[in-house]
Amino acid sequence: MKINLLTKIPANKIATFLTMLVALAAGIQSAAAASFSITGSLNTARDGQTATLLPNNKVLVAGGFGISGITNDAELYNPATGTWTETSQMNNAREYHTATMLPDGKVLVAGGFNYSSGILASAELFDPSNNTWTVTGSMNVGRWGHTATLLPNGEVLVAGGSGPSGAISSAELYNPSNGTWSVTGSLNIPRRAHTATLLTNGQVLATGGDSTNAVLSSAEIFNPATQLWTLTNSMTVAREFHTATLLPDGTVLVAGGGYDSNGDDYSSAELYDPSSGTWTTTGAMTTPRESHTATLLPDGQVLVAGGYGASFLSSADLYDPIAKTWTATSPLNVARDLHTATLLPGGQVLIVGGLAGSNVTNSVELYDSATGTNSVTGSLNVARQFSTSTLLPGGMVLVAGGMDNGGNSLSDVELFDPTTGTWTATNSLPTARCFDTATLLPNGKVLVAGGTNSGGSLASAEIFDPSSGMWTSTGSLNMARQLQTATLLLNGKILVAGGVDVGNDTAEIYDPTAGNWTKTGVMTTPRCYHTATLLLNGKVLVTGGIGGTGDSTNSTELFDPVTGMWTATGSMSTNRERHTATLLPSGKVLIVGGRASVNSVGALSSAELYDPASGTWTNTGSLNVARENQTATLLPNGKVLVAGGDDGSTLGGGVALSSMELYDPATGTWTLTGELHTARENHTATLLPDGRVLIAAGYDVGVLSSAECYNVGLGFSNSWQPLITSATSPLGLGNSLAATGSWFRGIAEGASGNTQDSPADYPLMQLRSIESGQTIFLLTTNWATNSFVSLPLNKFPPGYALVTAFVNGIQSTGSVINISVPFPTTISLVNPKTFANGSFQFSFTNNIGTLFGVLATTNVAMPLSNWTMLGGATEISPGRFQFTDPQATNVQQRFYSVYSP
């Protein structure tokens, strides 16, 4: 039996709170999915929980009422996978508590209620760096149904709630620096089930709620400078279980709640103006509701979802602050109240759990407000297809070479300026080429290698220096090749693999320091039109292509830069070439489209995922439109944009496509998005620092010079956008990223402080490798309105990266920084350990992120080429490495050589 302390009995609509548990009975209702899509379910069904967006872009859900009663269970939602993982349990089971993100990146959970302890004064902290809970100082007064608001000075104001005798007026402040609570000025009126909203002037507005036996219309303001509450004008009606949302213009939208004179819920809404202290009515919701959620979207609209009216609600409304009207939007899949709503970076809203009729639910869904659009930008000076496109450290885009309408290779080079949307010619390539590769080096220069021109495949390579705009020749490849791949490795070197001439299985490595190429291990299968992806573990996954038989293959293999060797890994479910491969934030690789055979027509619509942990492939949702020769771009919001390509309707190609679609890893599904203005294949797609995607050149009926930019379409005002003005560069592994800027606290938030609310008005800092696409969100040790400091960075590729801040779901323009290449120092093996079977284990310290290989022999006089390869040393913790020699059994003497490749 549940003691539902915050929900009315639907049968008689009693206005008072219950102090004993009451069983609820109602049927589960559901609605068809539209803008809401189902994602992974909670491990524990619950209502009355809290949900907190963490700096690492995961969502912490804690406590609430579950199937077996009030719980201390907590779990984490990962938007990169759409899955939930159980994390350590709270020290106390609790519901109707509060959860507040602190400036040090930890989460303060305070108060609540459980069966064994009753009303709780205890508080605890969740640390996302190690997923643990620790007890902190207890409040002076136990309470549930209270509010908690993070003040500009970093303290947390807890106000009101319910105590043993009903609603209370006391308030207190939590100091994160010493983990203690101090009593502050009391509310003028005891209240619970109220809202608390941080105003733009740093004061806190408390509205409505219940004062034991009466629903309140009163409102009051807390001034942190005086620590006193002052009554302000009352709302037009009394309400509880309502929502209050700070809008970008500084006014507060209060919506819904109960009760009116007939004991029913409200559809009405009103606006509070802090400058005058007055309330004015605004448009009414389409449905009366209470215990709903309200979320401020990036475009300034407010999404109200679910709640309770005449029954449990699946309906959702959008409030337009300009027109001051509400319109119905697509309904939830599951009718619910007492759920949570969390705004994610990129504008999606995560709806979690709640009460669905007579039972709590574990269902979770995502609301997406983005409307992707394309806009035409300036045309290139030279029409081309099969060119390369590289984002430079200064934010410009370098487009080089390619093929003209007559099939001739080009030497023309030009630069795109995202701020003006214009193209400017720069110095030409010394050698005309297409089907080549372009790689942004850790020193900021661009390596162009191989390709073809009228003379056949090329072995030459050249380097572009953005500071001078000049090209210089560098060492030539050991083998001429075109349609190869090029991958920047963790040691700053570049792996070039495969290509034509003809069915090439060779690979070689470029050393930017020496400017030369060296041969490395031979692939297991010759291939061209394949893909190569740097994995999180530093290995390179190569997939598909045209293999040694002259037809498409489903084979895949891994390159280990430590040993220089290739090994086969799990095969794709489908043969494919001319497909795309995208490294997802989860570490998995998404393979999309392509063609199954060079001897058949028809592009593929299928897609599949590679899991490096198991070396296996699984099918995922299929494209809406089959395509080959498309582009795939990982967006800052974690989705993948696939653009254009052709339908494969002829042996040589097919009809160019204008359609675009988005893959959401959280749901495994594709949705069509804004169409290209010009159908195109063999084009380029480059993510710009401001989050747009530049789609340029390619082929339709002829070779194209047109270009356009894709915008995810969040609709926010530039004046609401966070701004990064500086970020640590170069940044060495093991060091912290420090960024400064403005609007890191955000200009608005959802109402803060109760289980209906999950503010997102604090910075999430994303780091994205320009070359590999590896993306992470950085945990923080300190954030403020204009600054952010991360925990030390580890396990991230060297070279240039984009730093982007997300606040209120709105992304800043990215700042380009350099992640320095790790270099080894002198190695001393320490602490040898002998196992029972005779195996040896060694450990040593060195620079964080350095790659090491290990050789062993019983005869030190033998040349190193005859020593036994043991593989690589594992970095077991930052800067600490370890390797084991399992072959040392029954050997009297062994010698080891540790090297950095």
Secondary structure as the mmCIF struct_conf table of DSSP 4:
data_model
#
loop_
_struct_conf.conf_type_id
_struct_conf.id
_struct_conf.beg_label_comp_id
_struct_conf.beg_label_asym_id
_struct_conf.beg_label_seq_id
_struct_conf.end_label_comp_id
_struct_conf.end_label_asym_id
_struct_conf.end_label_seq_id
TURN_TY1_P TURN_TY1_P1 LEU A 5 LEU A 6
TURN_TY1_P TURN_TY1_P2 PRO A 10 ASN A 12
BEND BEND1 THR A 16 THR A 16
HELX_LH_PP_P HELX_LH_PP_P1 PHE A 17 LEU A 18
BEND BEND2 THR A 19 MET A 20
STRN STRN1 SER A 30 SER A 30
BEND BEND3 ALA A 34 SER A 35
STRN STRN2 PHE A 36 THR A 39
HELX_LH_PP_P HELX_LH_PP_P2 GLY A 40 LEU A 42
BEND BEND4 ASN A 43 THR A 44
STRN STRN3 ARG A 46 ASP A 47
BEND BEND5 GLY A 48 GLY A 48
STRN STRN4 THR A 50 LEU A 53
TURN_TY1_P TURN_TY1_P3 PRO A 55 ASN A 56
BEND BEND6 ASN A 57 ASN A 57
STRN STRN5 VAL A 59 ALA A 62
STRN STRN6 PHE A 65 GLY A 66
TURN_TY1_P TURN_TY1_P4 ILE A 67 SER A 68
STRN STRN7 GLY A 69 ILE A 70
STRN STRN8 ALA A 74 ASN A 78
TURN_TY1_P TURN_TY1_P5 PRO A 79 GLY A 82
STRN STRN9 THR A 83 THR A 87
HELX_LH_PP_P HELX_LH_PP_P3 SER A 88 MET A 90
BEND BEND7 ASN A 91 ASN A 92
STRN STRN10 GLU A 95 GLU A 95
BEND BEND8 TYR A 96 TYR A 96
STRN STRN11 THR A 98 MET A 101
TURN_TY1_P TURN_TY1_P6 PRO A 103 ASP A 104
BEND BEND9 GLY A 105 GLY A 105
STRN STRN12 VAL A 107 ALA A 110
STRN STRN13 PHE A 113 ASN A 114
TURN_TY1_P TURN_TY1_P7 TYR A 115 SER A 117
STRN STRN14 GLY A 118 ILE A 119
STRN STRN15 ALA A 123 ASP A 127
TURN_TY1_P TURN_TY1_P8 PRO A 128 ASN A 131
STRN STRN16 THR A 132 THR A 136
HELX_LH_PP_P HELX_LH_PP_P4 GLY A 137 MET A 139
BEND BEND10 ASN A 140 VAL A 141
STRN STRN17 TRP A 144 TRP A 144
BEND BEND11 GLY A 145 GLY A 145
STRN STRN18 THR A 147 LEU A 150
TURN_TY1_P TURN_TY1_P9 PRO A 152 ASN A 153
BEND BEND12 GLY A 154 GLY A 154
STRN STRN19 VAL A 156 ALA A 159
STRN STRN20 SER A 162 GLY A 163
TURN_TY1_P TURN_TY1_P10 PRO A 164 SER A 165
STRN STRN21 GLY A 166 ALA A 167
STRN STRN22 ALA A 171 ASN A 175
TURN_TY1_P TURN_TY1_P11 PRO A 176 GLY A 179
STRN STRN23 THR A 180 THR A 184
HELX_LH_PP_P HELX_LH_PP_P5 GLY A 185 LEU A 187
BEND BEND13 ASN A 188 ILE A 189
STRN STRN24 ARG A 192 ARG A 192
BEND BEND14 ALA A 193 ALA A 193
STRN STRN25 THR A 195 LEU A 198
TURN_TY1_P TURN_TY1_P12 THR A 200 ASN A 201
BEND BEND15 GLY A 202 GLY A 202
STRN STRN26 VAL A 204 THR A 207
STRN STRN27 ASP A 210 ASP A 210
BEND BEND16 THR A 212 ALA A 214
STRN STRN28 VAL A 215 VAL A 215
STRN STRN29 ALA A 219 ASN A 223
TURN_TY1_P TURN_TY1_P13 PRO A 224 GLN A 227
STRN STRN30 LEU A 228 THR A 232
HELX_LH_PP_P HELX_LH_PP_P6 ASN A 233 MET A 235
BEND BEND17 THR A 236 VAL A 237
STRN STRN31 GLU A 240 GLU A 240
BEND BEND18 PHE A 241 PHE A 241
STRN STRN32 THR A 243 LEU A 246
TURN_TY1_P TURN_TY1_P14 PRO A 248 ASP A 249
BEND BEND19 GLY A 250 GLY A 250
STRN STRN33 VAL A 252 ALA A 255
STRN STRN34 GLY A 258 GLY A 258
TURN_TY1_P TURN_TY1_P15 SER A 261 ASN A 262
BEND BEND20 GLY A 263 GLY A 263
STRN STRN35 ASP A 265 ASP A 265
STRN STRN36 ALA A 269 ASP A 273
TURN_TY1_P TURN_TY1_P16 PRO A 274 GLY A 277
STRN STRN37 THR A 278 THR A 282
HELX_LH_PP_P HELX_LH_PP_P7 GLY A 283 MET A 285
BEND BEND21 THR A 286 THR A 287
STRN STRN38 GLU A 290 GLU A 290
BEND BEND22 SER A 291 SER A 291
STRN STRN39 THR A 293 LEU A 296
TURN_TY1_P TURN_TY1_P17 PRO A 298 ASP A 299
BEND BEND23 GLY A 300 GLY A 300
STRN STRN40 VAL A 302 ALA A 305
STRN STRN41 TYR A 308 TYR A 308
BEND BEND24 GLY A 309 SER A 311
STRN STRN42 PHE A 312 PHE A 312
STRN STRN43 ALA A 316 ASP A 320
TURN_TY1_P TURN_TY1_P18 PRO A 321 LYS A 324
STRN STRN44 THR A 325 THR A 329
HELX_LH_PP_P HELX_LH_PP_P8 SER A 330 LEU A 332
BEND BEND25 ASN A 333 ASN A 333
STRN STRN45 VAL A 334 VAL A 334
STRN STRN46 ASP A 337 ASP A 337
BEND BEND26 LEU A 338 LEU A 338
STRN STRN47 THR A 340 LEU A 343
HELX_LH_PP_P HELX_LH_PP_P9 LEU A 344 LEU A 344
TURN_TY1_P TURN_TY1_P19 PRO A 345 GLY A 346
BEND BEND27 GLY A 347 GLY A 347
STRN STRN48 VAL A 349 VAL A 352
STRN STRN49 LEU A 355 ALA A 356
TURN_TY1_P TURN_TY1_P20 GLY A 357 SER A 358
STRN STRN50 ASN A 359 VAL A 360
STRN STRN51 VAL A 364 TYR A 367
STRN STRN52 THR A 373 THR A 377
HELX_LH_PP_P HELX_LH_PP_P10 GLY A 378 LEU A 380
BEND BEND28 ASN A 381 VAL A 382
STRN STRN53 GLN A 385 GLN A 385
BEND BEND29 PHE A 386 PHE A 386
STRN STRN54 THR A 388 LEU A 391
TURN_TY1_P TURN_TY1_P21 PRO A 393 GLY A 394
BEND BEND30 GLY A 395 GLY A 395
STRN STRN55 VAL A 397 ALA A 400
STRN STRN56 MET A 403 MET A 403
TURN_TY1_P TURN_TY1_P22 ASN A 405 GLY A 406
BEND BEND31 GLY A 407 GLY A 407
STRN STRN57 SER A 409 SER A 409
STRN STRN58 VAL A 413 ASP A 417
TURN_TY1_P TURN_TY1_P23 PRO A 418 GLY A 421
STRN STRN59 THR A 422 THR A 426
HELX_LH_PP_P HELX_LH_PP_P11 ASN A 427 LEU A 429
BEND BEND32 PRO A 430 THR A 431
STRN STRN60 CYS A 434 CYS A 434
BEND BEND33 PHE A 435 PHE A 435
STRN STRN61 THR A 437 LEU A 440
TURN_TY1_P TURN_TY1_P24 PRO A 442 ASN A 443
BEND BEND34 GLY A 444 GLY A 444
STRN STRN62 VAL A 446 ALA A 449
STRN STRN63 THR A 452 ASN A 453
TURN_TY1_P TURN_TY1_P25 SER A 454 GLY A 455
STRN STRN64 GLY A 456 SER A 457
STRN STRN65 LEU A 458 LEU A 458
STRN STRN66 ALA A 461 ASP A 465
TURN_TY1_P TURN_TY1_P26 PRO A 466 GLY A 469
STRN STRN67 MET A 470 THR A 474
HELX_LH_PP_P HELX_LH_PP_P12 GLY A 475 LEU A 477
BEND BEND35 ASN A 478 MET A 479
STRN STRN68 ARG A 481 GLN A 482
BEND BEND36 LEU A 483 LEU A 483
STRN STRN69 THR A 485 LEU A 488
TURN_TY1_P TURN_TY1_P27 LEU A 490 ASN A 491
BEND BEND37 GLY A 492 GLY A 492
STRN STRN70 ILE A 494 ALA A 497
STRN STRN71 VAL A 500 VAL A 500
TURN_TY1_P TURN_TY1_P28 ASP A 501 GLY A 503
STRN STRN72 ALA A 507 ASP A 511
TURN_TY1_P TURN_TY1_P29 PRO A 512 GLY A 515
STRN STRN73 ASN A 516 THR A 520
HELX_LH_PP_P HELX_LH_PP_P13 GLY A 521 MET A 523
BEND BEND38 THR A 524 THR A 525
STRN STRN74 CYS A 528 CYS A 528
BEND BEND39 TYR A 529 TYR A 529
STRN STRN75 THR A 531 LEU A 534
TURN_TY1_P TURN_TY1_P30 LEU A 536 ASN A 537
BEND BEND40 GLY A 538 GLY A 538
STRN STRN76 VAL A 540 THR A 543
BEND BEND41 GLY A 545 GLY A 545
STRN STRN77 ILE A 546 ILE A 546
TURN_TY1_P TURN_TY1_P31 GLY A 548 THR A 549
BEND BEND42 GLY A 550 ASP A 551
STRN STRN78 SER A 552 SER A 552
STRN STRN79 THR A 556 ASP A 560
TURN_TY1_P TURN_TY1_P32 PRO A 561 GLY A 564
STRN STRN80 MET A 565 THR A 569
HELX_LH_PP_P HELX_LH_PP_P14 GLY A 570 MET A 572
BEND BEND43 SER A 573 THR A 574
STRN STRN81 GLU A 577 GLU A 577
BEND BEND44 ARG A 578 ARG A 578
STRN STRN82 THR A 580 LEU A 583
TURN_TY1_P TURN_TY1_P33 PRO A 585 SER A 586
BEND BEND45 GLY A 587 GLY A 587
STRN STRN83 VAL A 589 VAL A 592
STRN STRN84 ARG A 595 ARG A 595
BEND BEND46 ALA A 596 ALA A 596
TURN_TY1_P TURN_TY1_P34 VAL A 598 ASN A 599
BEND BEND47 SER A 600 SER A 600
STRN STRN85 ALA A 603 ALA A 603
STRN STRN86 ALA A 607 ASP A 611
TURN_TY1_P TURN_TY1_P35 PRO A 612 GLY A 615
STRN STRN87 THR A 616 THR A 620
HELX_LH_PP_P HELX_LH_PP_P15 GLY A 621 LEU A 623
BEND BEND48 ASN A 624 VAL A 625
STRN STRN88 GLU A 628 GLU A 628
BEND BEND49 ASN A 629 ASN A 629
STRN STRN89 THR A 631 LEU A 634
TURN_TY1_P TURN_TY1_P36 PRO A 636 ASN A 637
BEND BEND50 GLY A 638 GLY A 638
STRN STRN90 VAL A 640 ALA A 643
STRN STRN91 ASP A 646 ASP A 646
STRN STRN92 THR A 650 THR A 650
TURN_TY1_P TURN_TY1_P37 LEU A 651 GLY A 652
STRN STRN93 GLY A 653 GLY A 653
STRN STRN94 ALA A 656 ALA A 656
STRN STRN95 MET A 660 ASP A 664
TURN_TY1_P TURN_TY1_P38 PRO A 665 GLY A 668
STRN STRN96 THR A 669 THR A 673
HELX_LH_PP_P HELX_LH_PP_P16 GLY A 674 LEU A 676
BEND BEND51 HIS A 677 THR A 678
STRN STRN97 GLU A 681 GLU A 681
BEND BEND52 ASN A 682 ASN A 682
STRN STRN98 THR A 684 LEU A 687
TURN_TY1_P TURN_TY1_P39 PRO A 689 ASP A 690
BEND BEND53 GLY A 691 GLY A 691
STRN STRN99 VAL A 693 ALA A 696
STRN STRN100 TYR A 699 TYR A 699
BEND BEND54 ASP A 700 GLY A 702
STRN STRN101 VAL A 703 VAL A 703
STRN STRN102 ALA A 707 ASN A 711
HELX_RH_3T_P HELX_RH_3T_P1 ASN A 718 TRP A 720
BEND BEND55 GLN A 721 GLN A 721
STRN STRN103 LEU A 723 ALA A 727
BEND BEND56 SER A 729 PRO A 730
STRN STRN104 LEU A 731 LEU A 731
TURN_TY1_P TURN_TY1_P40 LEU A 733 GLY A 734
BEND BEND57 ASN A 735 ASN A 735
STRN STRN105 ALA A 738 SER A 742
BEND BEND58 PHE A 744 ARG A 745
BEND BEND59 ILE A 747 ILE A 747
STRN STRN106 GLU A 749 GLY A 750
STRN STRN107 SER A 752 SER A 752
BEND BEND60 GLY A 753 ASN A 754
TURN_TY1_P TURN_TY1_P41 THR A 755 GLN A 756
BEND BEND61 TYR A 762 TYR A 762
STRN STRN108 LEU A 764 SER A 769
TURN_TY1_P TURN_TY1_P42 ILE A 770 SER A 772
STRN STRN109 THR A 775 LEU A 778
STRN STRN110 THR A 780 ALA A 784
TURN_TY1_P TURN_TY1_P43 THR A 785 ASN A 786
STRN STRN111 SER A 787 SER A 790
HELX_LH_PP_P HELX_LH_PP_P17 LEU A 791 LEU A 793
BEND BEND62 LYS A 795 LYS A 795
BEND BEND63 PRO A 798 PRO A 798
STRN STRN112 GLY A 799 VAL A 807
TURN_TY1_P TURN_TY1_P44 ASN A 808 GLY A 809
STRN STRN113 ILE A 810 GLN A 811
HELX_LH_PP_P HELX_LH_PP_P18 SER A 812 GLY A 814
STRN STRN114 SER A 815 ILE A 819
HELX_LH_PP_P HELX_LH_PP_P19 SER A 820 PRO A 822
STRN STRN115 VAL A 830 THR A 834
TURN_TY1_P TURN_TY1_P45 ALA A 836 ASN A 837
BEND BEND64 GLY A 838 GLY A 838
STRN STRN116 PHE A 840 THR A 845
BEND BEND65 ASN A 847 ASN A 847
TURN_TY1_P TURN_TY1_P46 ILE A 848 GLY A 849
STRN STRN117 GLY A 853 THR A 857
BEND BEND66 THR A 858 THR A 858
TURN_TY1_P TURN_TY1_P47 VAL A 860 ALA A 861
BEND BEND67 MET A 862 MET A 862
HELX_RH_3T_P HELX_RH_3T_P2 LEU A 864 ASN A 866
BEND BEND68 TRP A 867 TRP A 867
STRN STRN118 THR A 868 GLY A 872
STRN STRN119 THR A 874 SER A 877
TURN_TY1_P TURN_TY1_P48 PRO A 878 GLY A 879
STRN STRN120 ARG A 880 ASP A 885
TURN_TY1_P TURN_TY1_P49 PRO A 886 GLN A 887
TURN_TY1_P TURN_TY1_P50 THR A 889 ASN A 890
BEND BEND69 GLN A 892 GLN A 892
STRN STRN121 PHE A 895 TYR A 899
#
